[in-house]
Amino acid sequence: MGESSRLVAEGDFEELKNRLKLIFEADAEQYQNDYALRRYLKAFKTVDLAFQQFLKTNKWRKEYGVESLTEDNEVIRCHLESKKAMVLKHRDLEGRPVIYIPAKFHNVNDRDIDQLTKFIVFCLEQACKKCFEEVADNLCIIFDLNNFGLSSMDYQMIKNLIWLLTRHYPERLGVCVVYNAPAIFQGCWSVIKGWLDENTVSKVVFVSSEAELCKYIIPDILPSI
């Protein structure tokens, strides 16, 4: 059973499920499985807040056009070709899907933030679809900072990712691995850390060698790019 499923009071879960039942019956497109309900409860603490945010997320998904963000979408196709991020074929050692982000391909001065955010949503969607939720219902995100420069540091993109994970993909982050971080990134991390709650900060790990990386993934699964 996924981690979120083990940490929610059954009474709260049943209450949330019952409150959403009529909505699901009236509009099948709004349906989410039990694992999703448990993630919302874990993230938002109370039935009322989980219920409200669940409805907000479904409204956002429809208005944002999440279902239209496919490989056939021109914006998505262009970003896939840029190799700025990718969902890997293989999983981490906990069985979680892996989103790999090589920072060297990103330039904050040469991007459209709205298009980039759509691509982030696409990657999150693809990774979530790969989850075996009965085993692990969250993700591994790897930021590879090899050849990182300050032009690669995109604070607005990071803010958008945090907002997405907090509001619309709650409890989907299992671990965030920051690999090969140079000394200049420490100042960037001091800023980013201030935007995160304590629970999220605890999920961020810095690794500087393949030996350390082996605690999370088999290094061979990373693409040679």
C-alpha positions as CSV (number, residue, x, y, z in Angstrom):
1,M,0.0,0.0,0.0
2,G,1.3,3.5,-0.9
3,E,2.9,5.5,1.9
4,S,0.0,8.1,2.0
5,S,-2.5,5.3,2.5
6,R,-0.9,4.2,5.7
7,L,-1.0,7.6,7.4
8,V,-4.6,8.7,7.2
9,A,-7.3,8.1,9.8
10,E,-9.9,5.8,8.3
11,G,-12.8,7.8,9.7
12,D,-11.6,10.9,7.9
13,F,-11.0,8.9,4.7
14,E,-14.6,7.5,4.8
15,E,-16.1,10.9,5.4
16,L,-14.2,12.5,2.5
17,K,-15.1,9.6,0.2
18,N,-18.8,9.9,1.1
19,R,-18.8,13.7,0.5
20,L,-17.3,13.2,-2.9
21,K,-19.5,10.3,-3.9
22,L,-22.3,12.4,-5.3
23,I,-19.8,14.5,-7.3
24,F,-18.2,11.4,-8.8
25,E,-21.6,10.0,-9.7
26,A,-22.7,13.2,-11.3
27,D,-19.5,13.8,-13.2
28,A,-17.3,10.7,-13.9
29,E,-14.4,12.9,-15.2
30,Q,-13.9,14.2,-11.6
31,Y,-13.3,10.7,-10.2
32,Q,-10.1,10.0,-8.4
33,N,-9.2,6.8,-6.7
34,D,-8.8,6.1,-3.0
35,Y,-5.0,6.7,-3.1
36,A,-5.6,10.3,-4.3
37,L,-8.2,11.0,-1.5
38,R,-5.7,9.8,1.1
39,R,-2.9,12.0,-0.4
40,Y,-5.2,15.0,-0.1
41,L,-6.1,14.2,3.5
42,K,-2.5,13.7,4.4
43,A,-1.4,17.0,2.8
44,F,-4.3,19.2,3.9
45,K,-4.9,17.7,7.3
46,T,-8.7,18.0,7.6
47,V,-11.6,16.7,5.7
48,D,-12.9,20.1,4.9
49,L,-9.6,21.4,3.5
50,A,-9.0,18.2,1.6
51,F,-12.5,18.4,0.1
52,Q,-12.1,22.1,-0.9
53,Q,-8.7,21.6,-2.5
54,F,-9.8,18.5,-4.3
55,L,-12.6,20.5,-6.0
56,K,-10.2,23.3,-6.8
57,T,-7.7,20.9,-8.4
58,N,-10.4,19.3,-10.6
59,K,-11.5,22.8,-11.7
60,W,-7.9,23.8,-12.4
61,R,-7.3,20.6,-14.4
62,K,-10.2,21.4,-16.7
63,E,-9.4,25.1,-17.1
64,Y,-5.7,24.5,-17.6
65,G,-6.4,21.8,-20.2
66,V,-4.2,19.1,-18.5
67,E,-5.6,16.4,-20.7
68,S,-4.5,18.3,-23.8
69,L,-0.9,18.2,-22.7
70,T,0.3,15.2,-24.7
71,E,3.3,14.5,-26.9
72,D,1.2,15.7,-29.9
73,N,1.0,19.1,-28.4
74,E,3.5,21.5,-30.1
75,V,4.7,23.1,-26.9
76,I,5.3,19.7,-25.3
77,R,7.0,18.3,-28.3
78,C,9.4,21.2,-28.5
79,H,10.3,20.9,-24.8
80,L,10.8,17.1,-25.2
81,E,13.3,17.7,-28.0
82,S,15.2,20.2,-25.8
83,K,15.8,17.4,-23.2
84,K,15.2,19.9,-20.3
85,A,13.4,17.2,-18.4
86,M,12.3,13.6,-19.0
87,V,10.4,10.8,-17.3
88,L,12.8,7.8,-17.2
89,K,11.9,4.3,-18.3
90,H,13.3,2.8,-15.1
91,R,12.3,3.5,-11.5
92,D,14.3,4.3,-8.3
93,L,15.1,1.8,-5.7
94,E,11.8,2.3,-4.0
95,G,9.8,1.6,-7.1
96,R,9.0,5.3,-7.8
97,P,8.9,6.8,-11.3
98,V,11.8,9.2,-11.9
99,I,11.7,12.7,-13.4
100,Y,15.2,13.6,-14.5
101,I,16.1,17.3,-15.0
102,P,19.6,18.1,-16.4
103,A,20.0,21.8,-15.5
104,K,22.7,22.4,-18.1
105,F,20.1,22.5,-20.9
106,H,18.1,25.3,-19.2
107,N,18.6,29.0,-19.6
108,V,16.4,31.4,-17.6
109,N,17.0,34.0,-20.3
110,D,15.7,31.9,-23.1
111,R,12.4,30.4,-22.0
112,D,8.7,31.1,-21.9
113,I,7.6,30.5,-18.3
114,D,4.0,29.6,-19.3
115,Q,5.1,27.1,-21.9
116,L,7.7,25.7,-19.5
117,T,5.0,25.3,-16.8
118,K,2.8,23.3,-19.2
119,F,5.8,21.0,-19.8
120,I,6.3,20.6,-16.0
121,V,2.6,19.5,-15.7
122,F,3.1,17.1,-18.6
123,C,6.1,15.5,-16.9
124,L,4.2,15.2,-13.6
125,E,1.2,13.7,-15.3
126,Q,3.4,11.1,-17.2
127,A,5.3,10.2,-14.0
128,C,2.1,9.9,-11.9
129,K,0.6,7.5,-14.5
130,K,3.6,5.2,-14.1
131,C,3.0,4.9,-10.3
132,F,2.2,1.4,-8.9
133,E,0.1,3.1,-6.2
134,E,-0.3,0.0,-4.1
135,V,3.5,0.0,-3.7
136,A,4.6,3.6,-4.1
137,D,2.3,6.5,-4.9
138,N,4.9,9.2,-5.1
139,L,7.8,10.3,-7.3
140,C,11.6,10.7,-7.4
141,I,12.8,14.0,-9.0
142,I,16.4,14.3,-9.8
143,F,18.0,17.7,-10.5
144,D,21.4,17.0,-12.2
145,L,23.4,20.1,-11.7
146,N,26.5,19.0,-13.7
147,N,27.7,22.1,-15.7
148,F,25.2,24.3,-13.7
149,G,25.6,28.0,-14.1
150,L,23.6,30.9,-12.7
151,S,21.9,31.2,-16.1
152,S,20.4,27.8,-15.3
153,M,18.9,29.0,-12.1
154,D,15.2,29.7,-12.7
155,Y,13.6,30.8,-9.5
156,Q,10.2,31.3,-11.1
157,M,10.2,27.8,-12.5
158,I,11.0,26.4,-9.1
159,K,8.2,28.5,-7.5
160,N,5.8,27.1,-10.1
161,L,6.9,23.5,-9.5
162,I,6.5,24.0,-5.7
163,W,3.0,25.5,-6.2
164,L,2.0,22.5,-8.5
165,L,3.3,19.9,-6.0
166,T,1.7,21.7,-3.1
167,R,-1.7,22.5,-4.5
168,H,-2.5,20.0,-7.3
169,Y,-0.1,17.1,-6.8
170,P,-0.1,16.8,-3.0
171,E,2.1,14.2,-1.5
172,R,3.4,13.1,-4.9
173,L,7.0,14.1,-4.1
174,G,8.8,11.2,-2.4
175,V,12.3,12.4,-2.8
176,C,14.1,15.2,-4.6
177,V,17.8,14.3,-5.3
178,V,20.1,17.2,-6.1
179,Y,23.1,15.7,-7.8
180,N,26.5,17.3,-8.6
181,A,25.6,20.6,-7.0
182,P,28.4,23.1,-7.3
183,A,29.4,25.6,-4.6
184,I,27.5,28.4,-6.2
185,F,24.2,26.6,-5.8
186,Q,24.4,26.9,-2.0
187,G,23.2,30.5,-2.2
188,C,20.4,29.5,-4.5
189,W,19.4,26.7,-2.1
190,S,19.2,29.2,0.8
191,V,16.6,31.1,-1.2
192,I,14.6,28.0,-2.3
193,K,14.6,26.4,1.2
194,G,12.8,29.4,2.5
195,W,9.8,28.6,0.3
196,L,9.5,25.0,1.5
197,D,7.8,23.6,4.6
198,E,9.8,21.4,6.9
199,N,8.3,18.2,5.5
200,T,9.3,19.1,2.0
201,V,12.8,20.2,3.0
202,S,13.3,16.7,4.6
203,K,12.7,15.1,1.2
204,V,15.5,17.0,-0.5
205,V,18.9,15.2,-0.5
206,F,22.2,16.3,-1.9
207,V,24.5,13.7,-3.4
208,S,27.9,14.3,-4.9
209,S,29.1,10.9,-6.0
210,E,27.8,7.8,-7.7
211,A,28.2,5.9,-4.5
212,E,25.8,8.2,-2.7
213,L,23.4,8.2,-5.7
214,C,23.2,4.4,-5.4
215,K,21.2,4.8,-2.3
216,Y,18.3,6.1,-4.5
217,I,18.8,4.8,-8.0
218,I,21.0,2.6,-10.2
219,P,23.2,5.3,-11.8
220,D,23.1,3.4,-15.1
221,I,19.5,4.4,-15.6
222,L,20.5,8.1,-16.1
223,P,20.7,9.1,-19.8
224,S,24.1,10.0,-21.3
225,I,23.3,13.5,-22.6
